[in-house]
């Protein structure tokens, strides 16, 4: 489906025609991003026997930013950080979710997500398209305190889900304690206290056999 036909529909229904172009574009974008609810991630929920979707993940990140902002090592603009976490996964509507420990899928992840950002944000009016793309780029670059904290929440949230599920995706073949520590190190880049907390969860996960030690052992390998 092309961008033009997306703007001509809300879901499967034809929208009103006597609507200002700007509003029509904004509604088309809002309708399109409803698809985020269908992108299933690998992380298991704590409250139900199923995996979370991207919209649930984004909501959880927004709440985590609100609750945990006080632990940021640098002052952050909470409202801007909320925008970052709400926007950053929208590209997965077209690019799909890339499992953190899937090296093969990660090889072209940046290329796929760049193309998806170009396509998706173009549905918005030009000023908003530019603003949303700038937020997405800021998150990816992690060059601001807000982006670093947003990325920290993005890595902490699945860690909490995996620990609460006694391993969760840590049980994926080939995943080791060293892999998890390396991928979760960005938490400490934004918050020393949350980074230390994440390390404690990883320690306990390995001790309890939910995560394979680097040299083997009884644990299994988010």
Long-range contacts (C-beta under 8 A, 24 or more apart in sequence): 3-119, 3-122, 3-123, 6-31, 6-32, 6-123, 7-123, 21-125, 22-125, 25-123, 25-124, 25-125, 26-124, 26-125, 26-128, 28-123, 29-120, 29-123, 29-124, 32-93, 32-120, 32-123, 33-90, 33-93, 33-120, 35-93, 36-89, 36-90, 36-92, 36-93, 39-89, 39-92, 39-93, 39-96, 39-97, 40-97, 41-97, 41-158, 42-97, 42-99, 42-158, 42-169, 42-172, 42-222, 43-157, 43-158, 43-161, 43-162, 43-168, 43-169, 43-222, 44-161, 44-162, 44-165, 44-168, 44-169, 45-161, 46-161, 46-164, 46-165, 52-161, 54-89, 54-92, 54-93, 54-97, 57-89, 57-157, 57-158, 58-85, 58-86, 58-88, 58-89, 60-157, 61-85, 61-86, 61-150, 61-153, 61-154, 61-157, 62-86, 64-153, 64-156, 64-157, 65-149, 65-150, 65-153, 68-153, 68-191, 68-194, 69-149, 71-191, 71-193, 71-194, 72-145, 72-149, 72-190, 72-191, 73-190, 73-191, 73-192, 74-145, 74-148, 74-149, 74-190, 75-145, 76-145, 76-146, 76-149, 77-146, 80-146, 81-146, 81-149, 81-150, 83-135, 84-135, 84-138, 84-139, 84-146, 84-147, 84-150, 85-139, 85-150, 85-153, 85-154, 87-132, 87-135, 87-136, 87-139, 88-135, 88-136, 88-139, 88-140, 88-150, 88-154, 90-120, 90-136, 91-116, 91-117, 91-120, 91-136, 92-116, 93-120, 94-119, 94-120, 99-169, 99-172, 100-158, 100-183, 100-222, 101-169, 101-172, 101-174, 101-175, 101-179, 101-183, 101-222, 142-186, 142-189, 145-190, 148-186, 148-189, 148-190, 149-190, 149-191, 151-186, 151-189, 151-190, 152-186, 152-187, 152-189, 152-190, 152-191, 152-194, 152-195, 155-183, 155-184, 155-186, 155-187, 155-198, 156-184, 156-187, 156-194, 156-198, 158-222, 159-184, 159-187, 159-198, 159-201, 159-202, 159-222, 160-201, 162-205, 162-210, 162-222, 163-201, 163-204, 163-205, 163-210, 166-208, 166-210, 167-205, 167-210, 167-211, 167-220, 168-222, 169-222, 170-205, 170-210, 170-211, 170-212, 170-220, 170-221, 170-222, 171-210, 171-220, 171-221, 172-221, 172-222, 173-221, 174-221, 175-211, 175-212, 175-221, 175-222, 176-211, 176-212, 176-213, 176-214, 176-221, 177-202, 177-205, 177-206, 177-211, 177-212, 177-213, 177-214, 177-219, 177-221, 178-214, 179-221, 180-205, 180-211, 180-222, 183-222
